[in-house]
């Protein structure tokens, strides 16, 4: 795992274990360079129009909910 912030605020991303070390290092550098484009919470997406984007779970209507 890679933390894209400091110890005060954890923002972790997972990188596959089969990635070679050189690629892992380059990927970490790239993710750190562009870490400001990630949305870590809904507050990071203020003004997002729900007519454009919505999160939905594709549930089958014939199956009962389990609480």
PDB file with SEQRES, HELIX, SHEET and CRYST1 records, atoms N, CA, C and O in Angstrom:
SEQRES   1 A   67  UNK UNK UNK UNK UNK UNK UNK UNK UNK UNK UNK UNK UNK          
SEQRES   2 A   67  UNK UNK UNK UNK UNK UNK UNK UNK UNK UNK UNK UNK UNK          
SEQRES   3 A   67  UNK UNK UNK UNK UNK UNK UNK UNK UNK UNK UNK UNK UNK          
SEQRES   4 A   67  UNK UNK UNK UNK UNK UNK UNK UNK UNK UNK UNK UNK UNK          
SEQRES   5 A   67  UNK UNK UNK UNK UNK UNK UNK UNK UNK UNK UNK UNK UNK          
SEQRES   6 A   67  UNK UNK                                                      
HELIX    1 AA1 UNK A   21  UNK A   33  1                                  13    
HELIX    2 AA2 UNK A   35  UNK A   37  5                                   3    
HELIX    3 AA3 UNK A   42  UNK A   45  5                                   4    
SHEET    1 AA1 2 UNK A   2  UNK A   3  0                                        
SHEET    2 AA1 2 UNK A  12  UNK A  13 -1                                        
CRYST1    1.000    1.000    1.000  90.00  90.00  90.00 P 1           1          
ATOM      1  N   UNK A   1       0.836  -1.186   0.000  1.00  0.00           N  
ATOM      2  CA  UNK A   1       0.000   0.000   0.000  1.00  0.00           C  
ATOM      3  C   UNK A   1       0.878   1.245   0.000  1.00  0.00           C  
ATOM      4  O   UNK A   1       2.010   1.238   0.484  1.00  0.00           O  
ATOM      5  N   UNK A   2       0.333   2.283  -0.544  1.00  0.00           N  
ATOM      6  CA  UNK A   2       1.029   3.560  -0.630  1.00  0.00           C  
ATOM      7  C   UNK A   2       0.137   4.624  -0.014  1.00  0.00           C  
ATOM      8  O   UNK A   2      -1.028   4.758  -0.389  1.00  0.00           O  
ATOM      9  N   UNK A   3       0.685   5.381   0.933  1.00  0.00           N  
ATOM     10  CA  UNK A   3      -0.054   6.488   1.534  1.00  0.00           C  
ATOM     11  C   UNK A   3       0.304   7.757   0.780  1.00  0.00           C  
ATOM     12  O   UNK A   3       1.473   8.140   0.723  1.00  0.00           O  
ATOM     13  N   UNK A   4      -0.703   8.415   0.196  1.00  0.00           N  
ATOM     14  CA  UNK A   4      -0.466   9.629  -0.584  1.00  0.00           C  
ATOM     15  C   UNK A   4      -0.495  10.895   0.254  1.00  0.00           C  
ATOM     16  O   UNK A   4      -0.400  11.995  -0.290  1.00  0.00           O  
ATOM     17  N   UNK A   5      -0.624  10.762   1.549  1.00  0.00           N  
ATOM     18  CA  UNK A   5      -0.581  11.925   2.446  1.00  0.00           C  
ATOM     19  C   UNK A   5       0.434  11.657   3.540  1.00  0.00           C  
ATOM     20  O   UNK A   5       1.195  10.692   3.469  1.00  0.00           O  
ATOM     21  N   UNK A   6       0.444  12.511   4.550  1.00  0.00           N  
ATOM     22  CA  UNK A   6       1.375  12.324   5.651  1.00  0.00           C  
ATOM     23  C   UNK A   6       0.715  11.506   6.760  1.00  0.00           C  
ATOM     24  O   UNK A   6      -0.393  10.999   6.583  1.00  0.00           O  
ATOM     25  N   UNK A   7       1.373  11.381   7.872  1.00  0.00           N  
ATOM     26  CA  UNK A   7       0.868  10.539   8.963  1.00  0.00           C  
ATOM     27  C   UNK A   7      -0.395  11.094   9.603  1.00  0.00           C  
ATOM     28  O   UNK A   7      -1.139  10.346  10.237  1.00  0.00           O  
ATOM     29  N   UNK A   8      -0.654  12.381   9.454  1.00  0.00           N  
ATOM     30  CA  UNK A   8      -1.851  12.979  10.055  1.00  0.00           C  
ATOM     31  C   UNK A   8      -3.121  12.578   9.317  1.00  0.00           C  
ATOM     32  O   UNK A   8      -4.187  12.471   9.923  1.00  0.00           O  
ATOM     33  N   UNK A   9      -3.010  12.357   8.017  1.00  0.00           N  
ATOM     34  CA  UNK A   9      -4.173  11.997   7.215  1.00  0.00           C  
ATOM     35  C   UNK A   9      -3.768  10.863   6.271  1.00  0.00           C  
ATOM     36  O   UNK A   9      -2.875  11.024   5.438  1.00  0.00           O  
ATOM     37  N   UNK A  10      -4.425   9.730   6.409  1.00  0.00           N  
ATOM     38  CA  UNK A  10      -4.071   8.564   5.609  1.00  0.00           C  
ATOM     39  C   UNK A  10      -4.951   8.503   4.361  1.00  0.00           C  
ATOM     40  O   UNK A  10      -6.179   8.512   4.444  1.00  0.00           O  
ATOM     41  N   UNK A  11      -4.301   8.442   3.219  1.00  0.00           N  
ATOM     42  CA  UNK A  11      -4.982   8.275   1.928  1.00  0.00           C  
ATOM     43  C   UNK A  11      -4.227   7.180   1.186  1.00  0.00           C  
ATOM     44  O   UNK A  11      -3.278   7.443   0.447  1.00  0.00           O  
ATOM     45  N   UNK A  12      -4.674   5.949   1.400  1.00  0.00           N  
ATOM     46  CA  UNK A  12      -3.948   4.801   0.878  1.00  0.00           C  
ATOM     47  C   UNK A  12      -4.498   4.314  -0.454  1.00  0.00           C  
ATOM     48  O   UNK A  12      -5.704   4.340  -0.701  1.00  0.00           O  
ATOM     49  N   UNK A  13      -3.590   3.874  -1.294  1.00  0.00           N  
ATOM     50  CA  UNK A  13      -3.944   3.182  -2.527  1.00  0.00           C  
ATOM     51  C   UNK A  13      -3.213   1.845  -2.517  1.00  0.00           C  
ATOM     52  O   UNK A  13      -2.109   1.728  -1.985  1.00  0.00           O  
ATOM     53  N   UNK A  14      -3.841   0.848  -3.109  1.00  0.00           N  
ATOM     54  CA  UNK A  14      -3.239  -0.485  -3.166  1.00  0.00           C  
ATOM     55  C   UNK A  14      -2.657  -0.719  -4.550  1.00  0.00           C  
ATOM     56  O   UNK A  14      -3.272  -0.401  -5.568  1.00  0.00           O  
ATOM     57  N   UNK A  15      -1.465  -1.279  -4.561  1.00  0.00           N  
ATOM     58  CA  UNK A  15      -0.785  -1.623  -5.804  1.00  0.00           C  
ATOM     59  C   UNK A  15      -0.531  -3.123  -5.758  1.00  0.00           C  
ATOM     60  O   UNK A  15      -0.088  -3.652  -4.739  1.00  0.00           O  
ATOM     61  N   UNK A  16      -0.807  -3.799  -6.849  1.00  0.00           N  
ATOM     62  CA  UNK A  16      -0.648  -5.252  -6.900  1.00  0.00           C  
ATOM     63  C   UNK A  16       0.745  -5.709  -6.499  1.00  0.00           C  
ATOM     64  O   UNK A  16       1.736  -5.029  -6.768  1.00  0.00           O  
ATOM     65  N   UNK A  17       0.809  -6.852  -5.863  1.00  0.00           N  
ATOM     66  CA  UNK A  17       2.086  -7.372  -5.374  1.00  0.00           C  
ATOM     67  C   UNK A  17       2.959  -7.928  -6.492  1.00  0.00           C  
ATOM     68  O   UNK A  17       4.152  -8.141  -6.279  1.00  0.00           O  
ATOM     69  N   UNK A  18       2.405  -8.167  -7.668  1.00  0.00           N  
ATOM     70  CA  UNK A  18       3.194  -8.725  -8.769  1.00  0.00           C  
ATOM     71  C   UNK A  18       3.888  -7.642  -9.605  1.00  0.00           C  
ATOM     72  O   UNK A  18       4.595  -7.957 -10.562  1.00  0.00           O  
ATOM     73  N   UNK A  19       3.690  -6.387  -9.251  1.00  0.00           N  
ATOM     74  CA  UNK A  19       4.311  -5.283 -10.004  1.00  0.00           C  
ATOM     75  C   UNK A  19       5.806  -5.252  -9.700  1.00  0.00           C  
ATOM     76  O   UNK A  19       6.221  -5.301  -8.542  1.00  0.00           O  
ATOM     77  N   UNK A  20       6.602  -5.169 -10.757  1.00  0.00           N  
ATOM     78  CA  UNK A  20       8.057  -5.122 -10.576  1.00  0.00           C  
ATOM     79  C   UNK A  20       8.467  -3.832  -9.878  1.00  0.00           C  
ATOM     80  O   UNK A  20       7.787  -2.812  -9.986  1.00  0.00           O  
ATOM     81  N   UNK A  21       9.594  -3.889  -9.157  1.00  0.00           N  
ATOM     82  CA  UNK A  21      10.026  -2.776  -8.318  1.00  0.00           C  
ATOM     83  C   UNK A  21      10.154  -1.461  -9.104  1.00  0.00           C  
ATOM     84  O   UNK A  21       9.697  -0.420  -8.632  1.00  0.00           O  
ATOM     85  N   UNK A  22      10.759  -1.495 -10.271  1.00  0.00           N  
ATOM     86  CA  UNK A  22      10.951  -0.281 -11.077  1.00  0.00           C  
ATOM     87  C   UNK A  22       9.600   0.330 -11.460  1.00  0.00           C  
ATOM     88  O   UNK A  22       9.416   1.543 -11.359  1.00  0.00           O  
ATOM     89  N   UNK A  23       8.654  -0.511 -11.899  1.00  0.00           N  
ATOM     90  CA  UNK A  23       7.318  -0.038 -12.258  1.00  0.00           C  
ATOM     91  C   UNK A  23       6.611   0.489 -11.015  1.00  0.00           C  
ATOM     92  O   UNK A  23       5.931   1.513 -11.078  1.00  0.00           O  
ATOM     93  N   UNK A  24       6.765  -0.209  -9.872  1.00  0.00           N  
ATOM     94  CA  UNK A  24       6.146   0.220  -8.608  1.00  0.00           C  
ATOM     95  C   UNK A  24       6.632   1.616  -8.235  1.00  0.00           C  
ATOM     96  O   UNK A  24       5.838   2.467  -7.834  1.00  0.00           O  
ATOM     97  N   UNK A  25       7.923   1.849  -8.365  1.00  0.00           N  
ATOM     98  CA  UNK A  25       8.483   3.164  -8.027  1.00  0.00           C  
ATOM     99  C   UNK A  25       7.946   4.249  -8.960  1.00  0.00           C  
ATOM    100  O   UNK A  25       7.606   5.344  -8.512  1.00  0.00           O  
ATOM    101  N   UNK A  26       7.870   3.946 -10.258  1.00  0.00           N  
ATOM    102  CA  UNK A  26       7.346   4.915 -11.216  1.00  0.00           C  
ATOM    103  C   UNK A  26       5.867   5.193 -10.964  1.00  0.00           C  
ATOM    104  O   UNK A  26       5.420   6.336 -11.054  1.00  0.00           O  
ATOM    105  N   UNK A  27       5.118   4.152 -10.650  1.00  0.00           N  
ATOM    106  CA  UNK A  27       3.689   4.310 -10.361  1.00  0.00           C  
ATOM    107  C   UNK A  27       3.484   5.144  -9.100  1.00  0.00           C  
ATOM    108  O   UNK A  27       2.607   6.007  -9.065  1.00  0.00           O  
ATOM    109  N   UNK A  28       4.272   4.897  -8.081  1.00  0.00           N  
ATOM    110  CA  UNK A  28       4.185   5.684  -6.845  1.00  0.00           C  
ATOM    111  C   UNK A  28       4.469   7.158  -7.125  1.00  0.00           C  
ATOM    112  O   UNK A  28       3.775   8.035  -6.611  1.00  0.00           O  
ATOM    113  N   UNK A  29       5.481   7.428  -7.936  1.00  0.00           N  
ATOM    114  CA  UNK A  29       5.812   8.814  -8.279  1.00  0.00           C  
ATOM    115  C   UNK A  29       4.661   9.457  -9.039  1.00  0.00           C  
ATOM    116  O   UNK A  29       4.304  10.604  -8.769  1.00  0.00           O  
ATOM    117  N   UNK A  30       4.079   8.734  -9.984  1.00  0.00           N  
ATOM    118  CA  UNK A  30       2.955   9.258 -10.767  1.00  0.00           C  
ATOM    119  C   UNK A  30       1.750   9.541  -9.876  1.00  0.00           C  
ATOM    120  O   UNK A  30       1.140  10.605  -9.979  1.00  0.00           O  
ATOM    121  N   UNK A  31       1.399   8.589  -8.996  1.00  0.00           N  
ATOM    122  CA  UNK A  31       0.259   8.770  -8.098  1.00  0.00           C  
ATOM    123  C   UNK A  31       0.480   9.952  -7.158  1.00  0.00           C  
ATOM    124  O   UNK A  31      -0.449  10.716  -6.895  1.00  0.00           O  
ATOM    125  N   UNK A  32       1.696  10.106  -6.654  1.00  0.00           N  
ATOM    126  CA  UNK A  32       1.990  11.249  -5.784  1.00  0.00           C  
ATOM    127  C   UNK A  32       1.913  12.566  -6.542  1.00  0.00           C  
ATOM    128  O   UNK A  32       1.460  13.573  -5.997  1.00  0.00           O  
ATOM    129  N   UNK A  33       2.351  12.563  -7.791  1.00  0.00           N  
ATOM    130  CA  UNK A  33       2.307  13.788  -8.596  1.00  0.00           C  
ATOM    131  C   UNK A  33       0.873  14.248  -8.855  1.00  0.00           C  
ATOM    132  O   UNK A  33       0.596  15.447  -8.874  1.00  0.00           O  
ATOM    133  N   UNK A  34      -0.032  13.294  -9.052  1.00  0.00           N  
ATOM    134  CA  UNK A  34      -1.411  13.632  -9.393  1.00  0.00           C  
ATOM    135  C   UNK A  34      -2.405  13.305  -8.275  1.00  0.00           C  
ATOM    136  O   UNK A  34      -3.588  13.101  -8.548  1.00  0.00           O  
ATOM    137  N   UNK A  35      -1.946  13.252  -7.033  1.00  0.00           N  
ATOM    138  CA  UNK A  35      -2.828  12.883  -5.918  1.00  0.00           C  
ATOM    139  C   UNK A  35      -3.963  13.878  -5.696  1.00  0.00           C  
ATOM    140  O   UNK A  35      -4.961  13.540  -5.060  1.00  0.00           O  
ATOM    141  N   UNK A  36      -3.826  15.091  -6.207  1.00  0.00           N  
ATOM    142  CA  UNK A  36      -4.876  16.090  -6.029  1.00  0.00           C  
ATOM    143  C   UNK A  36      -6.096  15.838  -6.921  1.00  0.00           C  
ATOM    144  O   UNK A  36      -7.115  16.507  -6.747  1.00  0.00           O  
ATOM    145  N   UNK A  37      -6.029  14.905  -7.860  1.00  0.00           N  
ATOM    146  CA  UNK A  37      -7.178  14.630  -8.729  1.00  0.00           C  
ATOM    147  C   UNK A  37      -8.098  13.555  -8.160  1.00  0.00           C  
ATOM    148  O   UNK A  37      -9.186  13.345  -8.695  1.00  0.00           O  
ATOM    149  N   UNK A  38      -7.693  12.867  -7.089  1.00  0.00           N  
ATOM    150  CA  UNK A  38      -8.509  11.820  -6.484  1.00  0.00           C  
ATOM    151  C   UNK A  38      -9.556  12.426  -5.558  1.00  0.00           C  
ATOM    152  O   UNK A  38      -9.294  13.415  -4.872  1.00  0.00           O  
ATOM    153  N   UNK A  39     -10.726  11.833  -5.545  1.00  0.00           N  
ATOM    154  CA  UNK A  39     -11.767  12.225  -4.592  1.00  0.00           C  
ATOM    155  C   UNK A  39     -11.762  11.201  -3.473  1.00  0.00           C  
ATOM    156  O   UNK A  39     -12.034  10.022  -3.701  1.00  0.00           O  
ATOM    157  N   UNK A  40     -11.455  11.644  -2.275  1.00  0.00           N  
ATOM    158  CA  UNK A  40     -11.368  10.741  -1.134  1.00  0.00           C  
ATOM    159  C   UNK A  40     -12.674  10.707  -0.349  1.00  0.00           C  
ATOM    160  O   UNK A  40     -12.908   9.778   0.424  1.00  0.00           O  
ATOM    161  N   UNK A  41     -13.503  11.686  -0.536  1.00  0.00           N  
ATOM    162  CA  UNK A  41     -14.797  11.728   0.148  1.00  0.00           C  
ATOM    163  C   UNK A  41     -15.771  12.520  -0.719  1.00  0.00           C  
ATOM    164  O   UNK A  41     -15.369  13.154  -1.695  1.00  0.00           O  
ATOM    165  N   UNK A  42     -17.051  12.481  -0.357  1.00  0.00           N  
ATOM    166  CA  UNK A  42     -18.040  13.244  -1.107  1.00  0.00           C  
ATOM    167  C   UNK A  42     -17.754  14.741  -1.040  1.00  0.00           C  
ATOM    168  O   UNK A  42     -18.043  15.474  -1.986  1.00  0.00           O  
ATOM    169  N   UNK A  43     -17.189  15.193   0.071  1.00  0.00           N  
ATOM    170  CA  UNK A  43     -16.845  16.614   0.213  1.00  0.00           C  
ATOM    171  C   UNK A  43     -15.831  17.063  -0.841  1.00  0.00           C  
ATOM    172  O   UNK A  43     -15.785  18.239  -1.201  1.00  0.00           O  
ATOM    173  N   UNK A  44     -15.029  16.133  -1.328  1.00  0.00           N  
ATOM    174  CA  UNK A  44     -14.069  16.455  -2.380  1.00  0.00           C  
ATOM    175  C   UNK A  44     -14.750  16.636  -3.730  1.00  0.00           C  
ATOM    176  O   UNK A  44     -14.117  17.069  -4.693  1.00  0.00           O  
ATOM    177  N   UNK A  45     -16.033  16.309  -3.805  1.00  0.00           N  
ATOM    178  CA  UNK A  45     -16.770  16.388  -5.068  1.00  0.00           C  
ATOM    179  C   UNK A  45     -17.941  17.358  -4.958  1.00  0.00           C  
ATOM    180  O   UNK A  45     -18.985  17.149  -5.576  1.00  0.00           O  
ATOM    181  N   UNK A  46     -17.771  18.408  -4.180  1.00  0.00           N  
ATOM    182  CA  UNK A  46     -18.869  19.350  -3.995  1.00  0.00           C  
ATOM    183  C   UNK A  46     -19.294  19.939  -5.334  1.00  0.00           C  
ATOM    184  O   UNK A  46     -18.464  20.217  -6.200  1.00  0.00           O  
ATOM    185  N   UNK A  47     -20.576  20.119  -5.485  1.00  0.00           N  
ATOM    186  CA  UNK A  47     -21.105  20.646  -6.728  1.00  0.00           C  
ATOM    187  C   UNK A  47     -21.348  19.587  -7.784  1.00  0.00           C  
ATOM    188  O   UNK A  47     -21.751  19.905  -8.903  1.00  0.00           O  
ATOM    189  N   UNK A  48     -21.107  18.331  -7.442  1.00  0.00           N  
ATOM    190  CA  UNK A  48     -21.321  17.240  -8.383  1.00  0.00           C  
ATOM    191  C   UNK A  48     -22.807  17.095  -8.656  1.00  0.00           C  
ATOM    192  O   UNK A  48     -23.593  16.895  -7.730  1.00  0.00           O  
ATOM    193  N   UNK A  49     -23.193  17.192  -9.896  1.00  0.00           N  
ATOM    194  CA  UNK A  49     -24.594  17.103 -10.292  1.00  0.00           C  
ATOM    195  C   UNK A  49     -25.021  15.638 -10.323  1.00  0.00           C  
ATOM    196  O   UNK A  49     -24.503  14.859 -11.123  1.00  0.00           O  
ATOM    197  N   UNK A  50     -25.962  15.257  -9.459  1.00  0.00           N  
ATOM    198  CA  UNK A  50     -26.407  13.863  -9.404  1.00  0.00           C  
ATOM    199  C   UNK A  50     -27.216  13.454 -10.622  1.00  0.00           C  
ATOM    200  O   UNK A  50     -27.519  12.273 -10.790  1.00  0.00           O  
ATOM    201  N   UNK A  51     -27.572  14.402 -11.472  1.00  0.00           N  
ATOM    202  CA  UNK A  51     -28.202  14.041 -12.740  1.00  0.00           C  
ATOM    203  C   UNK A  51     -27.181  13.468 -13.718  1.00  0.00           C  
ATOM    204  O   UNK A  51     -27.539  12.801 -14.689  1.00  0.00           O  
ATOM    205  N   UNK A  52     -25.916  13.736 -13.448  1.00  0.00           N  
ATOM    206  CA  UNK A  52     -24.846  13.248 -14.319  1.00  0.00           C  
ATOM    207  C   UNK A  52     -24.234  11.969 -13.746  1.00  0.00           C  
ATOM    208  O   UNK A  52     -24.016  10.999 -14.472  1.00  0.00           O  
ATOM    209  N   UNK A  53     -23.963  11.973 -12.457  1.00  0.00           N  
ATOM    210  CA  UNK A  53     -23.267  10.857 -11.827  1.00  0.00           C  
ATOM    211  C   UNK A  53     -24.028  10.401 -10.589  1.00  0.00           C  
ATOM    212  O   UNK A  53     -24.384  11.211  -9.733  1.00  0.00           O  
ATOM    213  N   UNK A  54     -24.271   9.109 -10.505  1.00  0.00           N  
ATOM    214  CA  UNK A  54     -24.883   8.514  -9.318  1.00  0.00           C  
ATOM    215  C   UNK A  54     -24.243   7.171  -9.059  1.00  0.00           C  
ATOM    216  O   UNK A  54     -23.891   6.451  -9.993  1.00  0.00           O  
ATOM    217  N   UNK A  55     -24.090   6.833  -7.790  1.00  0.00           N  
ATOM    218  CA  UNK A  55     -23.590   5.517  -7.412  1.00  0.00           C  
ATOM    219  C   UNK A  55     -24.789   4.608  -7.199  1.00  0.00           C  
ATOM    220  O   UNK A  55     -25.689   4.929  -6.423  1.00  0.00           O  
ATOM    221  N   UNK A  56     -24.800   3.485  -7.884  1.00  0.00           N  
ATOM    222  CA  UNK A  56     -25.903   2.543  -7.741  1.00  0.00           C  
ATOM    223  C   UNK A  56     -25.351   1.139  -7.561  1.00  0.00           C  
ATOM    224  O   UNK A  56     -24.316   0.787  -8.128  1.00  0.00           O  
ATOM    225  N   UNK A  57     -26.044   0.355  -6.776  1.00  0.00           N  
ATOM    226  CA  UNK A  57     -25.720  -1.061  -6.633  1.00  0.00           C  
ATOM    227  C   UNK A  57     -26.700  -1.851  -7.492  1.00  0.00           C  
ATOM    228  O   UNK A  57     -27.910  -1.742  -7.292  1.00  0.00           O  
ATOM    229  N   UNK A  58     -26.216  -2.635  -8.433  1.00  0.00           N  
ATOM    230  CA  UNK A  58     -27.116  -3.380  -9.310  1.00  0.00           C  
ATOM    231  C   UNK A  58     -27.692  -4.605  -8.591  1.00  0.00           C  
ATOM    232  O   UNK A  58     -27.156  -5.708  -8.692  1.00  0.00           O  
ATOM    233  N   UNK A  59     -28.778  -4.393  -7.874  1.00  0.00           N  
ATOM    234  CA  UNK A  59     -29.418  -5.463  -7.114  1.00  0.00           C  
ATOM    235  C   UNK A  59     -30.546  -6.084  -7.922  1.00  0.00           C  
ATOM    236  O   UNK A  59     -31.250  -5.408  -8.673  1.00  0.00           O  
ATOM    237  N   UNK A  60     -30.695  -7.385  -7.747  1.00  0.00           N  
ATOM    238  CA  UNK A  60     -31.779  -8.070  -8.423  1.00  0.00           C  
ATOM    239  C   UNK A  60     -33.051  -7.922  -7.597  1.00  0.00           C  
ATOM    240  O   UNK A  60     -33.044  -8.238  -6.407  1.00  0.00           O  
ATOM    241  N   UNK A  61     -34.141  -7.452  -8.194  1.00  0.00           N  
ATOM    242  CA  UNK A  61     -35.360  -7.181  -7.430  1.00  0.00           C  
ATOM    243  C   UNK A  61     -35.996  -8.435  -6.815  1.00  0.00           C  
ATOM    244  O   UNK A  61     -36.767  -8.320  -5.863  1.00  0.00           O  
ATOM    245  N   UNK A  62     -35.692  -9.614  -7.334  1.00  0.00           N  
ATOM    246  CA  UNK A  62     -36.288 -10.835  -6.809  1.00  0.00           C  
ATOM    247  C   UNK A  62     -35.598 -11.364  -5.554  1.00  0.00           C  
ATOM    248  O   UNK A  62     -36.086 -12.307  -4.932  1.00  0.00           O  
ATOM    249  N   UNK A  63     -34.468 -10.767  -5.177  1.00  0.00           N  
ATOM    250  CA  UNK A  63     -33.734 -11.237  -4.028  1.00  0.00           C  
ATOM    251  C   UNK A  63     -34.023 -10.344  -2.820  1.00  0.00           C  
ATOM    252  O   UNK A  63     -34.003  -9.120  -2.947  1.00  0.00           O  
ATOM    253  N   UNK A  64     -34.289 -10.930  -1.658  1.00  0.00           N  
ATOM    254  CA  UNK A  64     -34.595 -10.108  -0.468  1.00  0.00           C  
ATOM    255  C   UNK A  64     -33.329  -9.461   0.100  1.00  0.00           C  
ATOM    256  O   UNK A  64     -32.229  -9.996  -0.030  1.00  0.00           O  
ATOM    257  N   UNK A  65     -33.507  -8.321   0.719  1.00  0.00           N  
ATOM    258  CA  UNK A  65     -32.401  -7.653   1.410  1.00  0.00           C  
ATOM    259  C   UNK A  65     -32.076  -8.392   2.685  1.00  0.00           C  
ATOM    260  O   UNK A  65     -32.969  -8.923   3.344  1.00  0.00           O  
ATOM    261  N   UNK A  66     -30.812  -8.431   3.037  1.00  0.00           N  
ATOM    262  CA  UNK A  66     -30.369  -9.057   4.282  1.00  0.00           C  
ATOM    263  C   UNK A  66     -29.850  -7.955   5.183  1.00  0.00           C  
ATOM    264  O   UNK A  66     -28.898  -7.254   4.837  1.00  0.00           O  
ATOM    265  N   UNK A  67     -30.478  -7.805   6.340  1.00  0.00           N  
ATOM    266  CA  UNK A  67     -30.067  -6.755   7.263  1.00  0.00           C  
ATOM    267  C   UNK A  67     -29.341  -7.332   8.445  1.00  0.00           C  
ATOM    268  O   UNK A  67     -28.918  -6.590   9.332  1.00  0.00           O  
TER     269      UNK A  67                                                      
END                                                                             
